[in-house]
Amino acid sequence: MSTPELHSSIIALVSLASGIASKHPDMGLCQLDKLRNMGIPDEQIAAVIEIARHIRDEAAQKLDAAFDEKAGVALPAPAGNRPATPELKVESGESCCSSTPSGQSCC
């Protein structure tokens, strides 16, 4: 049984999102060009970018919070463009999903 091929636009969107979420140095710019050449609307590309950045930032906040807790370090609340970390009580094996600032779902 063969796996169905994904449409090239889906592959480019996944690649763009994973590059952003993983902080890849190429930043997904190649995929961005491909998506635009395929005629993918800027609004859809922007939604994918927002979701990827939200996942990336949320992961960083959770890692920072876990480190601070284990290190026993009390640091001041983040300033600038990074929002305060929401309550991060997630049990292992449990999944949570929050929305981006514009209300895009990450799940």
Secondary structure, DSSP 8 states (H G I E B T S, - for coil): -------HHHHHHHHHHHHHHTT-TTTTHHHHHHHHHTT--HHHHHHHHHHHHHHHHHHHHHHHHHHHHHHT-------TTS---------TT-----B-TT--B--
